[in-house]
Amino acid sequence: MKLTLSLVMVLALAAGAADAAVCKDGRGKFIKCPPPRIVRMGPMCRPGNKPCGGICIPDHKMCRK
């Protein structure tokens, strides 16, 4: 139990250090952090539909975008 807790704490500290490294310039001084990037994968369609552009269409129709 203690080993698991220790491992979680070390990983949490390492993740925080990695985030802080992004917000430093080449000389190690802190700068304003850039906004997080948003990754858009497209719409999540229900079964029987498929993505087409930014919407979902039925599987039997052809995507024209």
mmCIF file as gemmi writes it, N, C-alpha and C atoms, coordinates in Angstrom:
data_model
loop_
_atom_site.group_PDB
_atom_site.id
_atom_site.type_symbol
_atom_site.label_atom_id
_atom_site.label_alt_id
_atom_site.label_comp_id
_atom_site.label_asym_id
_atom_site.label_entity_id
_atom_site.label_seq_id
_atom_site.pdbx_PDB_ins_code
_atom_site.Cartn_x
_atom_site.Cartn_y
_atom_site.Cartn_z
_atom_site.occupancy
_atom_site.B_iso_or_equiv
_atom_site.pdbx_formal_charge
_atom_site.auth_seq_id
_atom_site.auth_asym_id
_atom_site.pdbx_PDB_model_num
ATOM 1 N N . MET Axp A 1 ? 0.823 -1.194 0 1 0 ? 1 A 1
ATOM 2 C CA . MET Axp A 1 ? 0 0 0 1 0 ? 1 A 1
ATOM 3 C C . MET Axp A 1 ? 0.863 1.253 0 1 0 ? 1 A 1
ATOM 4 N N . LYS Axp A 2 ? 1.905 1.261 0.831 1 0 ? 2 A 1
ATOM 5 C CA . LYS Axp A 2 ? 2.79 2.419 0.887 1 0 ? 2 A 1
ATOM 6 C C . LYS Axp A 2 ? 3.544 2.588 -0.421 1 0 ? 2 A 1
ATOM 7 N N . LEU Axp A 3 ? 3.919 1.472 -1.037 1 0 ? 3 A 1
ATOM 8 C CA . LEU Axp A 3 ? 4.645 1.546 -2.31 1 0 ? 3 A 1
ATOM 9 C C . LEU Axp A 3 ? 3.75 2.15 -3.388 1 0 ? 3 A 1
ATOM 10 N N . THR Axp A 4 ? 2.51 1.74 -3.413 1 0 ? 4 A 1
ATOM 11 C CA . THR Axp A 4 ? 1.573 2.268 -4.404 1 0 ? 4 A 1
ATOM 12 C C . THR Axp A 4 ? 1.351 3.761 -4.187 1 0 ? 4 A 1
ATOM 13 N N . LEU Axp A 5 ? 1.168 4.166 -2.949 1 0 ? 5 A 1
ATOM 14 C CA . LEU Axp A 5 ? 0.973 5.576 -2.633 1 0 ? 5 A 1
ATOM 15 C C . LEU Axp A 5 ? 2.207 6.383 -3.017 1 0 ? 5 A 1
ATOM 16 N N . SER Axp A 6 ? 3.372 5.85 -2.742 1 0 ? 6 A 1
ATOM 17 C CA . SER Axp A 6 ? 4.611 6.534 -3.087 1 0 ? 6 A 1
ATOM 18 C C . SER Axp A 6 ? 4.735 6.691 -4.599 1 0 ? 6 A 1
ATOM 19 N N . LEU Axp A 7 ? 4.399 5.652 -5.331 1 0 ? 7 A 1
ATOM 20 C CA . LEU Axp A 7 ? 4.473 5.694 -6.785 1 0 ? 7 A 1
ATOM 21 C C . LEU Axp A 7 ? 3.512 6.745 -7.347 1 0 ? 7 A 1
ATOM 22 N N . VAL Axp A 8 ? 2.316 6.814 -6.798 1 0 ? 8 A 1
ATOM 23 C CA . VAL Axp A 8 ? 1.34 7.805 -7.254 1 0 ? 8 A 1
ATOM 24 C C . VAL Axp A 8 ? 1.852 9.215 -6.984 1 0 ? 8 A 1
ATOM 25 N N . MET Axp A 9 ? 2.45 9.431 -5.83 1 0 ? 9 A 1
ATOM 26 C CA . MET Axp A 9 ? 2.976 10.751 -5.495 1 0 ? 9 A 1
ATOM 27 C C . MET Axp A 9 ? 4.115 11.151 -6.422 1 0 ? 9 A 1
ATOM 28 N N . VAL Axp A 10 ? 5.005 10.231 -6.733 1 0 ? 10 A 1
ATOM 29 C CA . VAL Axp A 10 ? 6.123 10.521 -7.631 1 0 ? 10 A 1
ATOM 30 C C . VAL Axp A 10 ? 5.606 10.854 -9.026 1 0 ? 10 A 1
ATOM 31 N N . LEU Axp A 11 ? 4.629 10.101 -9.509 1 0 ? 11 A 1
ATOM 32 C CA . LEU Axp A 11 ? 4.071 10.371 -10.836 1 0 ? 11 A 1
ATOM 33 C C . LEU Axp A 11 ? 3.361 11.722 -10.876 1 0 ? 11 A 1
ATOM 34 N N . ALA Axp A 12 ? 2.686 12.077 -9.805 1 0 ? 12 A 1
ATOM 35 C CA . ALA Axp A 12 ? 1.996 13.363 -9.753 1 0 ? 12 A 1
ATOM 36 C C . ALA Axp A 12 ? 2.999 14.517 -9.772 1 0 ? 12 A 1
ATOM 37 N N . LEU Axp A 13 ? 4.093 14.372 -9.052 1 0 ? 13 A 1
ATOM 38 C CA . LEU Axp A 13 ? 5.124 15.41 -9.052 1 0 ? 13 A 1
ATOM 39 C C . LEU Axp A 13 ? 5.789 15.517 -10.409 1 0 ? 13 A 1
ATOM 40 N N . ALA Axp A 14 ? 6.04 14.388 -11.051 1 0 ? 14 A 1
ATOM 41 C CA . ALA Axp A 14 ? 6.675 14.402 -12.37 1 0 ? 14 A 1
ATOM 42 C C . ALA Axp A 14 ? 5.767 15.064 -13.4 1 0 ? 14 A 1
ATOM 43 N N . ALA Axp A 15 ? 4.476 14.815 -13.325 1 0 ? 15 A 1
ATOM 44 C CA . ALA Axp A 15 ? 3.532 15.432 -14.264 1 0 ? 15 A 1
ATOM 45 C C . ALA Axp A 15 ? 3.499 16.941 -14.061 1 0 ? 15 A 1
ATOM 46 N N . GLY Axp A 16 ? 3.535 17.388 -12.825 1 0 ? 16 A 1
ATOM 47 C CA . GLY Axp A 16 ? 3.55 18.821 -12.548 1 0 ? 16 A 1
ATOM 48 C C . GLY Axp A 16 ? 4.814 19.483 -13.053 1 0 ? 16 A 1
ATOM 49 N N . ALA Axp A 17 ? 5.947 18.816 -12.927 1 0 ? 17 A 1
ATOM 50 C CA . ALA Axp A 17 ? 7.213 19.361 -13.421 1 0 ? 17 A 1
ATOM 51 C C . ALA Axp A 17 ? 7.208 19.441 -14.945 1 0 ? 17 A 1
ATOM 52 N N . ALA Axp A 18 ? 6.606 18.472 -15.605 1 0 ? 18 A 1
ATOM 53 C CA . ALA Axp A 18 ? 6.545 18.486 -17.063 1 0 ? 18 A 1
ATOM 54 C C . ALA Axp A 18 ? 5.685 19.652 -17.539 1 0 ? 18 A 1
ATOM 55 N N . ASP Axp A 19 ? 4.591 19.934 -16.852 1 0 ? 19 A 1
ATOM 56 C CA . ASP Axp A 19 ? 3.75 21.068 -17.223 1 0 ? 19 A 1
ATOM 57 C C . ASP Axp A 19 ? 4.475 22.386 -16.996 1 0 ? 19 A 1
ATOM 58 N N . ALA Axp A 20 ? 5.256 22.475 -15.929 1 0 ? 20 A 1
ATOM 59 C CA . ALA Axp A 20 ? 5.973 23.702 -15.63 1 0 ? 20 A 1
ATOM 60 C C . ALA Axp A 20 ? 7.072 23.959 -16.649 1 0 ? 20 A 1
ATOM 61 N N . ALA Axp A 21 ? 7.671 22.915 -17.198 1 0 ? 21 A 1
ATOM 62 C CA . ALA Axp A 21 ? 8.742 23.089 -18.17 1 0 ? 21 A 1
ATOM 63 C C . ALA Axp A 21 ? 8.229 23.758 -19.439 1 0 ? 21 A 1
ATOM 64 N N . VAL Axp A 22 ? 6.971 23.558 -19.775 1 0 ? 22 A 1
ATOM 65 C CA . VAL Axp A 22 ? 6.394 24.177 -20.957 1 0 ? 22 A 1
ATOM 66 C C . VAL Axp A 22 ? 6.297 25.684 -20.781 1 0 ? 22 A 1
ATOM 67 N N . CYS Axp A 23 ? 6.14 26.132 -19.554 1 0 ? 23 A 1
ATOM 68 C CA . CYS Axp A 23 ? 5.936 27.549 -19.269 1 0 ? 23 A 1
ATOM 69 C C . CYS Axp A 23 ? 7.237 28.263 -18.921 1 0 ? 23 A 1
ATOM 70 N N . LYS Axp A 24 ? 8.352 27.801 -19.44 1 0 ? 24 A 1
ATOM 71 C CA . LYS Axp A 24 ? 9.641 28.449 -19.216 1 0 ? 24 A 1
ATOM 72 C C . LYS Axp A 24 ? 10.274 28.785 -20.559 1 0 ? 24 A 1
ATOM 73 N N . ASP Axp A 25 ? 11.044 29.872 -20.576 1 0 ? 25 A 1
ATOM 74 C CA . ASP Axp A 25 ? 11.754 30.206 -21.802 1 0 ? 25 A 1
ATOM 75 C C . ASP Axp A 25 ? 13.07 29.438 -21.874 1 0 ? 25 A 1
ATOM 76 N N . GLY Axp A 26 ? 13.903 29.735 -22.839 1 0 ? 26 A 1
ATOM 77 C CA . GLY Axp A 26 ? 15.154 29.016 -23.032 1 0 ? 26 A 1
ATOM 78 C C . GLY Axp A 26 ? 16.137 29.162 -21.887 1 0 ? 26 A 1
ATOM 79 N N . ARG Axp A 27 ? 16.028 30.249 -21.123 1 0 ? 27 A 1
ATOM 80 C CA . ARG Axp A 27 ? 16.941 30.472 -19.997 1 0 ? 27 A 1
ATOM 81 C C . ARG Axp A 27 ? 16.384 29.966 -18.686 1 0 ? 27 A 1
ATOM 82 N N . GLY Axp A 28 ? 15.189 29.354 -18.709 1 0 ? 28 A 1
ATOM 83 C CA . GLY Axp A 28 ? 14.619 28.793 -17.494 1 0 ? 28 A 1
ATOM 84 C C . GLY Axp A 28 ? 13.711 29.728 -16.732 1 0 ? 28 A 1
ATOM 85 N N . LYS Axp A 29 ? 13.472 30.928 -17.258 1 0 ? 29 A 1
ATOM 86 C CA . LYS Axp A 29 ? 12.579 31.872 -16.585 1 0 ? 29 A 1
ATOM 87 C C . LYS Axp A 29 ? 11.141 31.553 -16.949 1 0 ? 29 A 1
ATOM 88 N N . PHE Axp A 30 ? 10.247 31.744 -15.981 1 0 ? 30 A 1
ATOM 89 C CA . PHE Axp A 30 ? 8.833 31.467 -16.212 1 0 ? 30 A 1
ATOM 90 C C . PHE Axp A 30 ? 8.244 32.519 -17.137 1 0 ? 30 A 1
ATOM 91 N N . ILE Axp A 31 ? 7.4 32.05 -18.05 1 0 ? 31 A 1
ATOM 92 C CA . ILE Axp A 31 ? 6.673 32.915 -18.969 1 0 ? 31 A 1
ATOM 93 C C . ILE Axp A 31 ? 5.195 32.554 -18.904 1 0 ? 31 A 1
ATOM 94 N N . LYS Axp A 32 ? 4.377 33.351 -19.552 1 0 ? 32 A 1
ATOM 95 C CA . LYS Axp A 32 ? 2.946 33.043 -19.59 1 0 ? 32 A 1
ATOM 96 C C . LYS Axp A 32 ? 2.745 31.774 -20.404 1 0 ? 32 A 1
ATOM 97 N N . CYS Axp A 33 ? 2.013 30.826 -19.831 1 0 ? 33 A 1
ATOM 98 C CA . CYS Axp A 33 ? 1.786 29.55 -20.499 1 0 ? 33 A 1
ATOM 99 C C . CYS Axp A 33 ? 0.841 29.727 -21.682 1 0 ? 33 A 1
ATOM 100 N N . PRO Axp A 34 ? 1.114 29.023 -22.783 1 0 ? 34 A 1
ATOM 101 C CA . PRO Axp A 34 ? 0.182 29.081 -23.906 1 0 ? 34 A 1
ATOM 102 C C . PRO Axp A 34 ? -1.109 28.354 -23.553 1 0 ? 34 A 1
ATOM 103 N N . PRO Axp A 35 ? -2.21 28.712 -24.18 1 0 ? 35 A 1
ATOM 104 C CA . PRO Axp A 35 ? -3.469 28.011 -23.89 1 0 ? 35 A 1
ATOM 105 C C . PRO Axp A 35 ? -3.382 26.559 -24.349 1 0 ? 35 A 1
ATOM 106 N N . PRO Axp A 36 ? -4.078 25.668 -23.67 1 0 ? 36 A 1
ATOM 107 C CA . PRO Axp A 36 ? -4.033 24.257 -24.075 1 0 ? 36 A 1
ATOM 108 C C . PRO Axp A 36 ? -4.65 24.071 -25.458 1 0 ? 36 A 1
ATOM 109 N N . ARG Axp A 37 ? -4.07 23.15 -26.223 1 0 ? 37 A 1
ATOM 110 C CA . ARG Axp A 37 ? -4.593 22.867 -27.554 1 0 ? 37 A 1
ATOM 111 C C . ARG Axp A 37 ? -5.83 21.998 -27.439 1 0 ? 37 A 1
ATOM 112 N N . ILE Axp A 38 ? -6.817 22.293 -28.25 1 0 ? 38 A 1
ATOM 113 C CA . ILE Axp A 38 ? -8.039 21.506 -28.28 1 0 ? 38 A 1
ATOM 114 C C . ILE Axp A 38 ? -7.994 20.634 -29.526 1 0 ? 38 A 1
ATOM 115 N N . VAL Axp A 39 ? -8.097 19.343 -29.324 1 0 ? 39 A 1
ATOM 116 C CA . VAL Axp A 39 ? -8.061 18.406 -30.434 1 0 ? 39 A 1
ATOM 117 C C . VAL Axp A 39 ? -9.494 18.028 -30.786 1 0 ? 39 A 1
ATOM 118 N N . ARG Axp A 40 ? -9.884 18.329 -31.985 1 0 ? 40 A 1
ATOM 119 C CA . ARG Axp A 40 ? -11.239 17.989 -32.445 1 0 ? 40 A 1
ATOM 120 C C . ARG Axp A 40 ? -11.151 16.748 -33.32 1 0 ? 40 A 1
ATOM 121 N N . MET Axp A 41 ? -11.89 15.719 -32.936 1 0 ? 41 A 1
ATOM 122 C CA . MET Axp A 41 ? -11.858 14.468 -33.674 1 0 ? 41 A 1
ATOM 123 C C . MET Axp A 41 ? -13.054 14.314 -34.607 1 0 ? 41 A 1
ATOM 124 N N . GLY Axp A 42 ? -14.036 15.151 -34.491 1 0 ? 42 A 1
ATOM 125 C CA . GLY Axp A 42 ? -15.244 15.017 -35.28 1 0 ? 42 A 1
ATOM 126 C C . GLY Axp A 42 ? -16.373 14.521 -34.416 1 0 ? 42 A 1
ATOM 127 N N . PRO Axp A 43 ? -17.548 14.417 -35.013 1 0 ? 43 A 1
ATOM 128 C CA . PRO Axp A 43 ? -18.704 14.01 -34.206 1 0 ? 43 A 1
ATOM 129 C C . PRO Axp A 43 ? -18.647 12.53 -33.825 1 0 ? 43 A 1
ATOM 130 N N . MET Axp A 44 ? -19.165 12.225 -32.662 1 0 ? 44 A 1
ATOM 131 C CA . MET Axp A 44 ? -19.322 10.837 -32.236 1 0 ? 44 A 1
ATOM 132 C C . MET Axp A 44 ? -20.718 10.41 -32.655 1 0 ? 44 A 1
ATOM 133 N N . CYS Axp A 45 ? -20.798 9.535 -33.636 1 0 ? 45 A 1
ATOM 134 C CA . CYS Axp A 45 ? -22.091 9.147 -34.209 1 0 ? 45 A 1
ATOM 135 C C . CYS Axp A 45 ? -22.645 7.908 -33.526 1 0 ? 45 A 1
ATOM 136 N N . ARG Axp A 46 ? -23.953 7.829 -33.522 1 0 ? 46 A 1
ATOM 137 C CA . ARG Axp A 46 ? -24.638 6.662 -32.968 1 0 ? 46 A 1
ATOM 138 C C . ARG Axp A 46 ? -24.458 5.474 -33.917 1 0 ? 46 A 1
ATOM 139 N N . PRO Axp A 47 ? -24.664 4.269 -33.413 1 0 ? 47 A 1
ATOM 140 C CA . PRO Axp A 47 ? -24.604 3.105 -34.3 1 0 ? 47 A 1
ATOM 141 C C . PRO Axp A 47 ? -25.614 3.249 -35.448 1 0 ? 47 A 1
ATOM 142 N N . GLY Axp A 48 ? -25.188 2.903 -36.642 1 0 ? 48 A 1
ATOM 143 C CA . GLY Axp A 48 ? -26.037 3.041 -37.821 1 0 ? 48 A 1
ATOM 144 C C . GLY Axp A 48 ? -25.8 4.348 -38.552 1 0 ? 48 A 1
ATOM 145 N N . ASN Axp A 49 ? -24.953 5.22 -37.993 1 0 ? 49 A 1
ATOM 146 C CA . ASN Axp A 49 ? -24.605 6.487 -38.631 1 0 ? 49 A 1
ATOM 147 C C . ASN Axp A 49 ? -23.104 6.557 -38.809 1 0 ? 49 A 1
ATOM 148 N N . LYS Axp A 50 ? -22.663 7.462 -39.681 1 0 ? 50 A 1
ATOM 149 C CA . LYS Axp A 50 ? -21.232 7.669 -39.893 1 0 ? 50 A 1
ATOM 150 C C . LYS Axp A 50 ? -20.973 9.168 -39.977 1 0 ? 50 A 1
ATOM 151 N N . PRO Axp A 51 ? -19.75 9.599 -39.622 1 0 ? 51 A 1
ATOM 152 C CA . PRO Axp A 51 ? -19.444 11.026 -39.697 1 0 ? 51 A 1
ATOM 153 C C . PRO Axp A 51 ? -19.281 11.476 -41.148 1 0 ? 51 A 1
ATOM 154 N N . CYS Axp A 52 ? -19.735 12.68 -41.432 1 0 ? 52 A 1
ATOM 155 C CA . CYS Axp A 52 ? -19.6 13.285 -42.755 1 0 ? 52 A 1
ATOM 156 C C . CYS Axp A 52 ? -19.43 14.78 -42.538 1 0 ? 52 A 1
ATOM 157 N N . GLY Axp A 53 ? -18.211 15.273 -42.678 1 0 ? 53 A 1
ATOM 158 C CA . GLY Axp A 53 ? -17.947 16.675 -42.367 1 0 ? 53 A 1
ATOM 159 C C . GLY Axp A 53 ? -18.1 16.884 -40.88 1 0 ? 53 A 1
ATOM 160 N N . GLY Axp A 54 ? -19.009 17.743 -40.468 1 0 ? 54 A 1
ATOM 161 C CA . GLY Axp A 54 ? -19.223 17.999 -39.049 1 0 ? 54 A 1
ATOM 162 C C . GLY Axp A 54 ? -20.516 17.414 -38.529 1 0 ? 54 A 1
ATOM 163 N N . ILE Axp A 55 ? -21.163 16.542 -39.315 1 0 ? 55 A 1
ATOM 164 C CA . ILE Axp A 55 ? -22.438 15.967 -38.898 1 0 ? 55 A 1
ATOM 165 C C . ILE Axp A 55 ? -22.407 14.457 -39.037 1 0 ? 55 A 1
ATOM 166 N N . CYS Axp A 56 ? -23.463 13.8 -38.598 1 0 ? 56 A 1
ATOM 167 C CA . CYS Axp A 56 ? -23.604 12.352 -38.75 1 0 ? 56 A 1
ATOM 168 C C . CYS Axp A 56 ? -24.708 12.079 -39.768 1 0 ? 56 A 1
ATOM 169 N N . ILE Axp A 57 ? -24.458 11.12 -40.647 1 0 ? 57 A 1
ATOM 170 C CA . ILE Axp A 57 ? -25.458 10.73 -41.64 1 0 ? 57 A 1
ATOM 171 C C . ILE Axp A 57 ? -25.677 9.23 -41.542 1 0 ? 57 A 1
ATOM 172 N N . PRO Axp A 58 ? -26.809 8.725 -42.043 1 0 ? 58 A 1
ATOM 173 C CA . PRO Axp A 58 ? -27.03 7.277 -42.027 1 0 ? 58 A 1
ATOM 174 C C . PRO Axp A 58 ? -25.974 6.541 -42.843 1 0 ? 58 A 1
ATOM 175 N N . ASP Axp A 59 ? -25.66 5.322 -42.432 1 0 ? 59 A 1
ATOM 176 C CA . ASP Axp A 59 ? -24.627 4.526 -43.102 1 0 ? 59 A 1
ATOM 177 C C . ASP Axp A 59 ? -24.931 4.294 -44.578 1 0 ? 59 A 1
ATOM 178 N N . HIS Axp A 60 ? -26.2 4.186 -44.945 1 0 ? 60 A 1
ATOM 179 C CA . HIS Axp A 60 ? -26.527 3.855 -46.316 1 0 ? 60 A 1
ATOM 180 C C . HIS Axp A 60 ? -26.422 5.045 -47.261 1 0 ? 60 A 1
ATOM 181 N N . LYS Axp A 61 ? -26.249 6.266 -46.758 1 0 ? 61 A 1
ATOM 182 C CA . LYS Axp A 61 ? -26.107 7.445 -47.613 1 0 ? 61 A 1
ATOM 183 C C . LYS Axp A 61 ? -24.641 7.734 -47.892 1 0 ? 61 A 1
ATOM 184 N N . MET Axp A 62 ? -24.359 8.416 -49.003 1 0 ? 62 A 1
ATOM 185 C CA . MET Axp A 62 ? -22.987 8.743 -49.396 1 0 ? 62 A 1
ATOM 186 C C . MET Axp A 62 ? -22.616 10.143 -48.87 1 0 ? 62 A 1
ATOM 187 N N . CYS Axp A 63 ? -21.423 10.248 -48.337 1 0 ? 63 A 1
ATOM 188 C CA . CYS Axp A 63 ? -20.932 11.525 -47.852 1 0 ? 63 A 1
ATOM 189 C C . CYS Axp A 63 ? -20.467 12.347 -49.051 1 0 ? 63 A 1
ATOM 190 N N . ARG Axp A 64 ? -20.922 13.591 -49.152 1 0 ? 64 A 1
ATOM 191 C CA . ARG Axp A 64 ? -20.58 14.434 -50.295 1 0 ? 64 A 1
ATOM 192 C C . ARG Axp A 64 ? -19.749 15.649 -49.869 1 0 ? 64 A 1
ATOM 193 N N . LYS Axp A 65 ? -19.134 15.61 -48.72 1 0 ? 65 A 1
ATOM 194 C CA . LYS Axp A 65 ? -18.304 16.734 -48.255 1 0 ? 65 A 1
ATOM 195 C C . LYS Axp A 65 ? -16.847 16.433 -48.372 1 0 ? 65 A 1
